[in-house]
Amino acid sequence: MNIEELRHYCLSQKGVTESFPFDDKILVFKVLEKVFCLTGIENEICSANLKCDPTYAIELREEYGDLIRPGFHMNKKHWNTVIVEELDDAFAKKLIDHSYDMVVKGMTKKMRSVLENLSS
């Protein structure tokens, strides 16, 4: 999965927006203003910081070594840096979905209701 495929997939999720809140090199994807994916647009190999269940994060790091690491510049318990370009596309999408779902799960009931009522 390259940067354009990552961008397209993230934007296909319900309620997702993209922005450059930090600088012009870090693209951030949010669901209802909550971050679930960050990626550098100038990286030679496409990677992304993705939110992850802490137990699952450890399992992924142990199984995938250099392809899934503790989140760079993020809370290492809840975020992984994933080299999405080196993973199978279906697996990369599964990790993006997991990140999205983790963020939605942490939203208030009111925010989840707003998300559910958005048109696709």
The first five atom37 places (N, CA, C, CB, O) and aatype in JSON, in Angstrom:
{
  "aatype": [12, 2, 9, 6, 6, 10, 1, 8, 18, 4, 10, 15, 5, 11, 7, 19, 16, 6, 15, 13, 14, 13, 3, 3, 11, 9, 10, 19, 13, 11, 19, 10, 6, 11, 19, 13, 4, 10, 16, 7, 9, 6, 2, 6, 9, 4, 15, 0, 2, 10, 11, 4, 3, 14, 16, 18, 0, 9, 6, 10, 1, 6, 6, 18, 7, 3, 10, 9, 1, 14, 7, 13, 8, 12, 2, 11, 11, 8, 17, 2, 16, 19, 9, 19, 6, 6, 10, 3, 3, 0, 13, 0, 11, 11, 10, 9, 3, 8, 15, 18, 3, 12, 19, 19, 11, 7, 12, 16, 11, 11, 12, 1, 15, 19, 10, 6, 2, 10, 15, 15],
  "atom_mask": [
    [1, 1, 1, 1, 1],
    [1, 1, 1, 1, 1],
    [1, 1, 1, 1, 1],
    [1, 1, 1, 1, 1],
    [1, 1, 1, 1, 1],
    [1, 1, 1, 1, 1],
    [1, 1, 1, 1, 1],
    [1, 1, 1, 1, 1],
    [1, 1, 1, 1, 1],
    [1, 1, 1, 1, 1],
    [1, 1, 1, 1, 1],
    [1, 1, 1, 1, 1],
    [1, 1, 1, 1, 1],
    [1, 1, 1, 1, 1],
    [1, 1, 1, 0, 1],
    [1, 1, 1, 1, 1],
    [1, 1, 1, 1, 1],
    [1, 1, 1, 1, 1],
    [1, 1, 1, 1, 1],
    [1, 1, 1, 1, 1],
    [1, 1, 1, 1, 1],
    [1, 1, 1, 1, 1],
    [1, 1, 1, 1, 1],
    [1, 1, 1, 1, 1],
    [1, 1, 1, 1, 1],
    [1, 1, 1, 1, 1],
    [1, 1, 1, 1, 1],
    [1, 1, 1, 1, 1],
    [1, 1, 1, 1, 1],
    [1, 1, 1, 1, 1],
    [1, 1, 1, 1, 1],
    [1, 1, 1, 1, 1],
    [1, 1, 1, 1, 1],
    [1, 1, 1, 1, 1],
    [1, 1, 1, 1, 1],
    [1, 1, 1, 1, 1],
    [1, 1, 1, 1, 1],
    [1, 1, 1, 1, 1],
    [1, 1, 1, 1, 1],
    [1, 1, 1, 0, 1],
    [1, 1, 1, 1, 1],
    [1, 1, 1, 1, 1],
    [1, 1, 1, 1, 1],
    [1, 1, 1, 1, 1],
    [1, 1, 1, 1, 1],
    [1, 1, 1, 1, 1],
    [1, 1, 1, 1, 1],
    [1, 1, 1, 1, 1],
    [1, 1, 1, 1, 1],
    [1, 1, 1, 1, 1],
    [1, 1, 1, 1, 1],
    [1, 1, 1, 1, 1],
    [1, 1, 1, 1, 1],
    [1, 1, 1, 1, 1],
    [1, 1, 1, 1, 1],
    [1, 1, 1, 1, 1],
    [1, 1, 1, 1, 1],
    [1, 1, 1, 1, 1],
    [1, 1, 1, 1, 1],
    [1, 1, 1, 1, 1],
    [1, 1, 1, 1, 1],
    [1, 1, 1, 1, 1],
    [1, 1, 1, 1, 1],
    [1, 1, 1, 1, 1],
    [1, 1, 1, 0, 1],
    [1, 1, 1, 1, 1],
    [1, 1, 1, 1, 1],
    [1, 1, 1, 1, 1],
    [1, 1, 1, 1, 1],
    [1, 1, 1, 1, 1],
    [1, 1, 1, 0, 1],
    [1, 1, 1, 1, 1],
    [1, 1, 1, 1, 1],
    [1, 1, 1, 1, 1],
    [1, 1, 1, 1, 1],
    [1, 1, 1, 1, 1],
    [1, 1, 1, 1, 1],
    [1, 1, 1, 1, 1],
    [1, 1, 1, 1, 1],
    [1, 1, 1, 1, 1],
    [1, 1, 1, 1, 1],
    [1, 1, 1, 1, 1],
    [1, 1, 1, 1, 1],
    [1, 1, 1, 1, 1],
    [1, 1, 1, 1, 1],
    [1, 1, 1, 1, 1],
    [1, 1, 1, 1, 1],
    [1, 1, 1, 1, 1],
    [1, 1, 1, 1, 1],
    [1, 1, 1, 1, 1],
    [1, 1, 1, 1, 1],
    [1, 1, 1, 1, 1],
    [1, 1, 1, 1, 1],
    [1, 1, 1, 1, 1],
    [1, 1, 1, 1, 1],
    [1, 1, 1, 1, 1],
    [1, 1, 1, 1, 1],
    [1, 1, 1, 1, 1],
    [1, 1, 1, 1, 1],
    [1, 1, 1, 1, 1],
    [1, 1, 1, 1, 1],
    [1, 1, 1, 1, 1],
    [1, 1, 1, 1, 1],
    [1, 1, 1, 1, 1],
    [1, 1, 1, 1, 1],
    [1, 1, 1, 0, 1],
    [1, 1, 1, 1, 1],
    [1, 1, 1, 1, 1],
    [1, 1, 1, 1, 1],
    [1, 1, 1, 1, 1],
    [1, 1, 1, 1, 1],
    [1, 1, 1, 1, 1],
    [1, 1, 1, 1, 1],
    [1, 1, 1, 1, 1],
    [1, 1, 1, 1, 1],
    [1, 1, 1, 1, 1],
    [1, 1, 1, 1, 1],
    [1, 1, 1, 1, 1],
    [1, 1, 1, 1, 1],
    [1, 1, 1, 1, 1]
  ],
  "atom_positions": [
    [[0.85, -1.17, 0.0], [0.0, 0.0, 0.0], [0.9, 1.24, 0.0], [-0.97, 0.0, 1.23], [1.71, 1.43, 0.91]],
    [[0.76, 2.07, -1.02], [1.53, 3.3, -1.08], [0.75, 4.46, -0.44], [1.9, 3.63, -2.54], [-0.37, 4.26, 0.04]],
    [[1.33, 5.64, -0.45], [0.71, 6.79, 0.21], [-0.66, 7.14, -0.38], [1.64, 8.0, 0.12], [-1.58, 7.49, 0.36]],
    [[-0.8, 7.05, -1.69], [-2.09, 7.37, -2.32], [-3.15, 6.34, -1.97], [-1.94, 7.46, -3.86], [-4.31, 6.68, -1.73]],
    [[-2.76, 5.08, -1.93], [-3.7, 4.02, -1.55], [-4.1, 4.16, -0.08], [-3.08, 2.62, -1.8], [-5.26, 3.97, 0.28]],
    [[-3.14, 4.5, 0.77], [-3.42, 4.74, 2.19], [-4.41, 5.89, 2.32], [-2.12, 5.05, 2.97], [-5.4, 5.78, 3.04]],
    [[-4.13, 6.99, 1.64], [-5.0, 8.16, 1.7], [-6.42, 7.82, 1.23], [-4.42, 9.31, 0.85], [-7.4, 8.15, 1.89]],
    [[-6.5, 7.16, 0.1], [-7.82, 6.8, -0.45], [-8.59, 5.9, 0.53], [-7.66, 6.09, -1.81], [-9.78, 6.1, 0.74]],
    [[-7.9, 4.93, 1.1], [-8.58, 4.01, 2.01], [-9.05, 4.73, 3.28], [-7.65, 2.85, 2.38], [-10.18, 4.53, 3.73]],
    [[-8.2, 5.54, 3.85], [-8.58, 6.28, 5.07], [-9.79, 7.17, 4.8], [-7.4, 7.13, 5.59], [-10.73, 7.21, 5.59]],
    [[-9.77, 7.89, 3.67], [-10.87, 8.8, 3.34], [-12.16, 8.06, 2.99], [-10.48, 9.69, 2.2], [-13.23, 8.68, 2.97]],
    [[-12.09, 6.77, 2.72], [-13.3, 6.0, 2.41], [-14.08, 5.65, 3.68], [-12.93, 4.71, 1.66], [-15.23, 5.22, 3.61]],
    [[-13.46, 5.85, 4.84], [-14.12, 5.55, 6.11], [-15.12, 6.67, 6.46], [-13.06, 5.38, 7.25], [-14.91, 7.83, 6.09]],
    [[-16.16, 6.32, 7.14], [-17.21, 7.27, 7.49], [-16.7, 8.35, 8.45], [-18.38, 6.53, 8.11], [-16.07, 8.06, 9.46]],
    [[-16.99, 9.62, 8.11], [-16.68, 10.74, 8.98], [-15.22, 11.16, 9.0], [0.0, 0.0, 0.0], [-14.81, 11.89, 9.91]],
    [[-14.43, 10.71, 8.02], [-12.99, 10.98, 8.03], [-12.65, 12.25, 7.24], [-12.22, 9.8, 7.45], [-13.19, 12.5, 6.16]],
    [[-11.75, 13.04, 7.83], [-11.2, 14.2, 7.17], [-9.68, 14.1, 7.22], [-11.69, 15.53, 7.84], [-9.12, 13.34, 8.01]],
    [[-9.03, 14.86, 6.36], [-7.57, 14.9, 6.35], [-7.11, 16.34, 6.52], [-7.0, 14.3, 5.03], [-7.8, 17.28, 6.13]],
    [[-5.93, 16.5, 7.12], [-5.39, 17.85, 7.31], [-3.9, 17.76, 7.59], [-6.11, 18.59, 8.47], [-3.34, 16.68, 7.77]],
    [[-3.27, 18.92, 7.61], [-1.86, 19.06, 7.96], [-1.77, 19.97, 9.18], [-1.03, 19.63, 6.76], [-1.34, 21.12, 9.05]],
    [[-2.16, 19.5, 10.37], [-2.21, 20.39, 11.54], [-0.85, 20.75, 12.13], [-3.04, 19.75, 12.61], [-0.74, 21.73, 12.86]],
    [[0.19, 19.97, 11.82], [1.5, 20.21, 12.43], [2.44, 20.95, 11.49], [2.12, 18.89, 12.84], [3.09, 21.92, 11.89]],
    [[2.51, 20.49, 10.26], [3.37, 21.09, 9.23], [2.89, 20.58, 7.88], [4.89, 20.75, 9.47], [1.86, 19.91, 7.8]],
    [[3.63, 20.89, 6.83], [3.19, 20.46, 5.5], [3.73, 19.09, 5.09], [3.61, 21.49, 4.47], [3.67, 18.72, 3.91]],
    [[4.26, 18.34, 6.06], [4.84, 17.03, 5.76], [4.13, 15.87, 6.45], [6.28, 17.02, 6.16], [4.3, 14.72, 6.06]],
    [[3.33, 16.16, 7.48], [2.63, 15.11, 8.22], [1.13, 15.21, 7.93], [2.9, 15.24, 9.75], [0.46, 16.15, 8.35]],
    [[0.63, 14.22, 7.21], [-0.79, 14.14, 6.86], [-1.52, 13.38, 7.97], [-1.0, 13.45, 5.46], [-1.13, 12.28, 8.34]],
    [[-2.58, 13.99, 8.48], [-3.32, 13.43, 9.6], [-4.75, 13.13, 9.18], [-3.3, 14.39, 10.82], [-5.42, 13.97, 8.57]],
    [[-5.21, 11.93, 9.51], [-6.59, 11.54, 9.25], [-7.33, 11.46, 10.56], [-6.66, 10.19, 8.49], [-6.85, 10.86, 11.53]],
    [[-8.52, 12.08, 10.59], [-9.33, 12.12, 11.8], [-10.73, 11.63, 11.5], [-9.36, 13.55, 12.39], [-11.26, 11.83, 10.4]],
    [[-11.32, 10.98, 12.49], [-12.74, 10.66, 12.44], [-13.39, 11.56, 13.48], [-13.02, 9.11, 12.71], [-13.12, 11.46, 14.68]],
    [[-14.26, 12.45, 13.01], [-14.9, 13.45, 13.88], [-13.87, 14.15, 14.79], [-15.99, 12.79, 14.73], [-14.06, 14.25, 16.0]],
    [[-12.81, 14.62, 14.18], [-11.76, 15.4, 14.86], [-10.9, 14.6, 15.82], [-12.38, 16.53, 15.61], [-10.14, 15.18, 16.59]],
    [[-11.0, 13.27, 15.78], [-10.15, 12.4, 16.6], [-9.16, 11.67, 15.68], [-11.01, 11.38, 17.43], [-9.58, 10.99, 14.74]],
    [[-7.88, 11.81, 15.96], [-6.83, 11.24, 15.11], [-6.82, 9.72, 15.19], [-5.46, 11.8, 15.51], [-6.88, 9.13, 16.27]],
    [[-6.75, 9.08, 14.01], [-6.58, 7.62, 13.98], [-5.43, 7.19, 13.08], [-7.87, 6.95, 13.52], [-5.02, 6.03, 13.11]],
    [[-4.89, 8.11, 12.27], [-3.78, 7.76, 11.37], [-2.97, 9.0, 11.05], [-4.31, 7.09, 10.07], [-3.52, 10.06, 10.73]],
    [[-1.65, 8.86, 11.12], [-0.73, 9.92, 10.72], [0.3, 9.31, 9.79], [-0.05, 10.59, 11.95], [0.74, 8.19, 10.0]],
    [[0.68, 10.05, 8.75], [1.7, 9.55, 7.83], [2.54, 10.7, 7.3], [1.05, 8.78, 6.67], [2.04, 11.81, 7.1]],
    [[3.8, 10.43, 7.09], [4.68, 11.41, 6.48], [4.59, 11.31, 4.98], [0.0, 0.0, 0.0], [4.74, 10.23, 4.42]],
    [[4.35, 12.44, 4.31], [4.16, 12.38, 2.86], [5.48, 12.38, 2.09], [3.32, 13.55, 2.41], [5.49, 12.16, 0.88]],
    [[6.59, 12.62, 2.78], [7.88, 12.64, 2.1], [8.73, 11.41, 2.39], [8.64, 13.87, 2.5], [9.89, 11.34, 1.97]],
    [[8.18, 10.42, 3.09], [8.93, 9.2, 3.39], [9.16, 8.39, 2.12], [8.18, 8.34, 4.44], [8.29, 8.33, 1.25]],
    [[10.32, 7.77, 2.01], [10.61, 6.92, 0.85], [9.71, 5.7, 0.84], [12.07, 6.5, 0.85], [9.25, 5.27, -0.22]],
    [[9.47, 5.12, 2.01], [8.59, 3.96, 2.15], [7.39, 4.39, 2.99], [9.34, 2.74, 2.81], [7.55, 5.03, 4.04]],
    [[6.2, 4.06, 2.54], [4.98, 4.49, 3.22], [4.82, 3.81, 4.58], [3.75, 4.21, 2.34], [4.77, 2.58, 4.68]],
    [[4.75, 4.63, 5.61], [4.48, 4.14, 6.96], [3.41, 5.02, 7.57], [5.78, 4.13, 7.84], [3.16, 6.13, 7.1]],
    [[2.79, 4.51, 8.62], [1.73, 5.26, 9.28], [1.73, 4.95, 10.77], [0.36, 4.94, 8.66], [2.03, 3.83, 11.18]],
    [[1.39, 5.94, 11.56], [1.15, 5.72, 12.98], [-0.33, 5.4, 13.13], [1.57, 6.96, 13.86], [-1.19, 6.17, 12.71]],
    [[-0.61, 4.25, 13.73], [-1.98, 3.78, 13.9], [-2.24, 3.43, 15.35], [-2.25, 2.56, 13.01], [-1.39, 2.84, 16.02]],
    [[-3.42, 3.8, 15.83], [-3.81, 3.47, 17.19], [-4.04, 1.96, 17.28], [-5.1, 4.26, 17.61], [-4.44, 1.32, 16.3]],
    [[-3.79, 1.4, 18.48], [-3.91, -0.06, 18.62], [-4.2, -0.42, 20.07], [-2.62, -0.76, 18.14], [-3.73, 0.24, 20.99]],
    [[-4.98, -1.46, 20.25], [-5.2, -2.02, 21.57], [-3.83, -2.39, 22.14], [-6.17, -3.27, 21.53], [-3.04, -3.02, 21.44]],
    [[-3.52, -2.02, 23.39], [-2.18, -2.26, 23.95], [-1.7, -3.71, 23.88], [-2.15, -1.81, 25.36], [-0.54, -3.96, 23.57]],
    [[-2.56, -4.66, 24.18], [-2.16, -6.07, 24.14], [-1.88, -6.51, 22.7], [-3.26, -6.96, 24.76], [-0.9, -7.2, 22.43]],
    [[-2.75, -6.12, 21.8], [-2.58, -6.45, 20.38], [-1.33, -5.78, 19.83], [-3.82, -6.02, 19.56], [-0.62, -6.36, 19.01]],
    [[-1.05, -4.56, 20.28], [0.15, -3.83, 19.83], [1.41, -4.63, 20.14], [0.23, -2.45, 20.49], [2.3, -4.74, 19.29]],
    [[1.49, -5.17, 21.32], [2.66, -5.96, 21.71], [2.76, -7.21, 20.85], [2.58, -6.34, 23.2], [3.85, -7.57, 20.4]],
    [[1.63, -7.88, 20.63], [1.63, -9.09, 19.8], [2.12, -8.79, 18.38], [0.21, -9.71, 19.76], [2.92, -9.53, 17.82]],
    [[1.62, -7.68, 17.82], [2.02, -7.31, 16.47], [3.52, -7.0, 16.39], [1.22, -6.1, 16.0], [4.19, -7.42, 15.46]],
    [[4.03, -6.27, 17.38], [5.46, -5.92, 17.39], [6.33, -7.16, 17.48], [5.77, -4.98, 18.56], [7.37, -7.25, 16.84]],
    [[5.89, -8.13, 18.29], [6.66, -9.36, 18.44], [6.63, -10.18, 17.15], [6.12, -10.2, 19.61], [7.64, -10.77, 16.76]],
    [[5.48, -10.22, 16.49], [5.35, -11.05, 15.3], [5.96, -10.42, 14.05], [3.9, -11.33, 15.05], [6.52, -11.12, 13.21]],
    [[5.85, -9.08, 13.92], [6.27, -8.42, 12.69], [7.56, -7.61, 12.81], [5.18, -7.53, 12.22], [7.96, -6.96, 11.85]],
    [[8.21, -7.63, 13.97], [9.52, -7.02, 14.13], [9.66, -5.62, 13.59], [0.0, 0.0, 0.0], [9.02, -4.69, 14.08]],
    [[10.5, -5.45, 12.56], [10.79, -4.13, 12.02], [9.64, -3.5, 11.25], [11.98, -4.21, 11.14], [9.68, -2.3, 10.98]],
    [[8.63, -4.26, 10.89], [7.51, -3.7, 10.13], [6.46, -3.03, 11.02], [6.85, -4.78, 9.3], [5.71, -2.18, 10.55]],
    [[6.41, -3.42, 12.28], [5.48, -2.81, 13.23], [6.27, -2.53, 14.51], [4.23, -3.73, 13.51], [6.73, -3.45, 15.19]],
    [[6.41, -1.24, 14.82], [7.21, -0.81, 15.96], [6.38, 0.1, 16.86], [8.49, -0.07, 15.49], [5.31, 0.56, 16.46]],
    [[6.87, 0.36, 18.08], [6.18, 1.34, 18.93], [6.06, 2.68, 18.19], [6.93, 1.54, 20.28], [6.97, 3.07, 17.46]],
    [[4.94, 3.36, 18.37], [4.65, 4.59, 17.64], [5.71, 5.67, 17.79], [0.0, 0.0, 0.0], [6.02, 6.09, 18.91]],
    [[6.25, 6.12, 16.68], [7.25, 7.18, 16.65], [6.61, 8.49, 17.07], [7.89, 7.31, 15.24], [5.63, 8.93, 16.46]],
    [[7.14, 9.12, 18.09], [6.63, 10.39, 18.65], [5.19, 10.26, 19.16], [6.7, 11.48, 17.59], [4.46, 11.25, 19.18]],
    [[4.79, 9.06, 19.56], [3.42, 8.84, 20.04], [3.5, 8.06, 21.36], [2.57, 8.06, 18.97], [4.57, 7.6, 21.75]],
    [[2.36, 7.92, 22.03], [2.27, 7.09, 23.22], [2.53, 5.64, 22.78], [0.87, 7.24, 23.95], [1.73, 5.06, 22.05]],
    [[3.63, 5.09, 23.22], [4.07, 3.76, 22.74], [3.14, 2.63, 23.18], [5.47, 3.48, 23.25], [3.15, 1.54, 22.6]],
    [[2.33, 2.89, 24.2], [1.39, 1.86, 24.66], [0.22, 1.73, 23.69], [0.88, 2.19, 26.06], [-0.29, 0.62, 23.49]],
    [[-0.21, 2.84, 23.1], [-1.44, 2.85, 22.31], [-1.24, 3.06, 20.81], [-2.32, 3.93, 22.81], [-2.2, 2.99, 20.04]],
    [[0.0, 3.3, 20.38], [0.25, 3.59, 18.97], [1.39, 2.75, 18.43], [0.55, 5.08, 18.77], [2.38, 2.51, 19.12]],
    [[1.24, 2.31, 17.19], [2.29, 1.61, 16.46], [2.66, 2.41, 15.22], [1.83, 0.17, 16.07], [1.81, 3.07, 14.62]],
    [[3.92, 2.34, 14.84], [4.35, 2.8, 13.53], [4.4, 1.55, 12.66], [5.75, 3.55, 13.57], [5.1, 0.59, 12.96]],
    [[3.63, 1.6, 11.58], [3.45, 0.44, 10.71], [4.0, 0.76, 9.31], [1.95, 0.03, 10.63], [3.6, 1.75, 8.7]],
    [[4.89, -0.07, 8.82], [5.41, 0.1, 7.46], [4.38, -0.54, 6.52], [6.85, -0.56, 7.29], [4.52, -1.7, 6.13]],
    [[3.35, 0.23, 6.18], [2.22, -0.32, 5.41], [2.63, -0.76, 4.01], [1.1, 0.7, 5.32], [2.0, -1.65, 3.43]],
    [[3.65, -0.14, 3.45], [4.08, -0.49, 2.1], [4.67, -1.9, 2.03], [5.1, 0.51, 1.6], [4.68, -2.52, 0.97]],
    [[5.16, -2.4, 3.14], [5.79, -3.71, 3.18], [4.83, -4.83, 3.6], [6.98, -3.69, 4.12], [5.18, -6.01, 3.55]],
    [[3.62, -4.45, 4.01], [2.63, -5.44, 4.44], [1.66, -5.77, 3.32], [1.86, -4.94, 5.66], [1.5, -4.98, 2.38]],
    [[1.03, -6.92, 3.4], [-0.06, -7.27, 2.51], [-1.14, -6.2, 2.63], [-0.62, -8.69, 2.84], [-1.47, -5.78, 3.74]],
    [[-1.71, -5.75, 1.52], [-2.71, -4.68, 1.54], [-3.9, -5.01, 2.44], [-3.2, -4.4, 0.14], [-4.39, -4.14, 3.16]],
    [[-4.37, -6.24, 2.41], [-5.52, -6.63, 3.23], [-5.18, -6.51, 4.72], [-5.96, -8.08, 2.91], [-6.01, -6.06, 5.51]],
    [[-3.96, -6.9, 5.09], [-3.55, -6.79, 6.49], [-3.37, -5.32, 6.88], [-2.24, -7.57, 6.72], [-3.75, -4.93, 7.99]],
    [[-2.8, -4.52, 5.99], [-2.65, -3.08, 6.27], [-4.02, -2.44, 6.49], [-1.89, -2.37, 5.1], [-4.2, -1.63, 7.4]],
    [[-4.98, -2.8, 5.66], [-6.34, -2.27, 5.81], [-6.96, -2.71, 7.13], [-7.23, -2.71, 4.64], [-7.67, -1.94, 7.78]],
    [[-6.69, -3.95, 7.52], [-7.2, -4.45, 8.8], [-6.64, -3.61, 9.95], [-6.82, -5.94, 9.0], [-7.38, -3.3, 10.89]],
    [[-5.37, -3.24, 9.9], [-4.77, -2.42, 10.95], [-5.32, -1.01, 10.95], [-3.26, -2.39, 10.79], [-5.51, -0.41, 12.02]],
    [[-5.57, -0.46, 9.77], [-6.19, 0.87, 9.67], [-7.6, 0.81, 10.25], [-6.23, 1.37, 8.19], [-8.0, 1.7, 11.0]],
    [[-8.35, -0.22, 9.91], [-9.71, -0.39, 10.44], [-9.68, -0.51, 11.97], [-10.39, -1.64, 9.81], [-10.53, 0.06, 12.66]],
    [[-8.72, -1.25, 12.47], [-8.59, -1.42, 13.92], [-8.34, -0.07, 14.59], [-7.44, -2.4, 14.26], [-8.94, 0.23, 15.62]],
    [[-7.48, 0.74, 14.01], [-7.19, 2.07, 14.55], [-8.46, 2.93, 14.55], [-6.08, 2.75, 13.73], [-8.8, 3.56, 15.55]],
    [[-9.14, 2.94, 13.41], [-10.39, 3.7, 13.28], [-11.4, 3.24, 14.34], [-11.0, 3.52, 11.85], [-12.01, 4.05, 15.03]],
    [[-11.56, 1.93, 14.46], [-12.52, 1.37, 15.42], [-12.15, 1.71, 16.87], [-12.61, -0.15, 15.25], [-13.02, 1.97, 17.69]],
    [[-10.86, 1.69, 17.18], [-10.4, 2.04, 18.53], [-10.78, 3.49, 18.86], [-8.86, 1.85, 18.66], [-11.23, 3.78, 19.97]],
    [[-10.6, 4.37, 17.9], [-10.92, 5.78, 18.13], [-12.44, 5.96, 18.28], [-10.4, 6.64, 16.96], [-12.89, 6.67, 19.17]],
    [[-13.21, 5.31, 17.42], [-14.67, 5.41, 17.52], [-15.15, 4.84, 18.85], [-15.35, 4.66, 16.33], [-16.03, 5.41, 19.49]],
    [[-14.58, 3.73, 19.27], [-14.95, 3.1, 20.54], [-14.73, 4.06, 21.72], [-14.14, 1.81, 20.75], [-15.48, 4.03, 22.7]],
    [[-13.71, 4.88, 21.64], [-13.4, 5.82, 22.71], [-14.22, 7.1, 22.69], [0.0, 0.0, 0.0], [-14.1, 7.92, 23.6]],
    [[-15.05, 7.27, 21.68], [-15.89, 8.47, 21.59], [-17.06, 8.4, 22.56], [-16.41, 8.65, 20.16], [-17.44, 7.33, 23.02]],
    [[-17.6, 9.56, 22.85], [-18.81, 9.61, 23.67], [-19.97, 9.03, 22.87], [-19.12, 11.07, 24.11], [-19.92, 8.92, 21.65]],
    [[-21.0, 8.66, 23.58], [-22.21, 8.12, 22.93], [-22.78, 9.15, 21.94], [-23.28, 7.74, 23.98], [-23.26, 8.79, 20.86]],
    [[-22.72, 10.41, 22.31], [-23.24, 11.47, 21.44], [-22.42, 11.55, 20.15], [-23.2, 12.84, 22.19], [-22.99, 11.68, 19.06]],
    [[-21.1, 11.48, 20.26], [-20.26, 11.53, 19.07], [-20.49, 10.32, 18.16], [-18.78, 11.62, 19.46], [-20.53, 10.45, 16.94]],
    [[-20.64, 9.13, 18.76], [-20.91, 7.93, 17.96], [-22.24, 8.05, 17.24], [-20.89, 6.68, 18.84], [-22.39, 7.58, 16.12]],
    [[-23.22, 8.68, 17.9], [-24.52, 8.9, 17.29], [-24.41, 9.84, 16.1], [-25.51, 9.46, 18.31], [-25.03, 9.61, 15.06]],
    [[-23.61, 10.89, 16.23], [-23.37, 11.81, 15.12], [-22.74, 11.05, 13.95], [-22.46, 13.0, 15.55], [-23.15, 11.22, 12.8]],
    [[-21.75, 10.23, 14.25], [-21.07, 9.46, 13.21], [-22.04, 8.5, 12.51], [-19.9, 8.67, 13.81], [-22.03, 8.39, 11.29]],
    [[-22.86, 7.82, 13.28], [-23.82, 6.87, 12.7], [-24.81, 7.56, 11.77], [-24.57, 6.15, 13.79], [-25.27, 6.96, 10.8]],
    [[-25.13, 8.82, 12.07], [-26.12, 9.55, 11.27], [-25.54, 10.27, 10.06], [-26.82, 10.53, 12.14], [-26.28, 10.88, 9.29]],
    [[-24.23, 10.21, 9.89], [-23.62, 10.8, 8.69], [-23.95, 9.95, 7.48], [-22.08, 10.94, 8.85], [-24.03, 8.73, 7.58]],
    [[-24.15, 10.61, 6.35], [-24.37, 9.85, 5.12], [-23.04, 9.34, 4.63], [-25.08, 10.72, 4.03], [-22.01, 9.99, 4.82]],
    [[-23.04, 8.19, 4.0], [-21.79, 7.57, 3.52], [-21.23, 8.28, 2.32], [-22.01, 6.13, 3.17], [-20.19, 7.89, 1.8]]
  ]
}
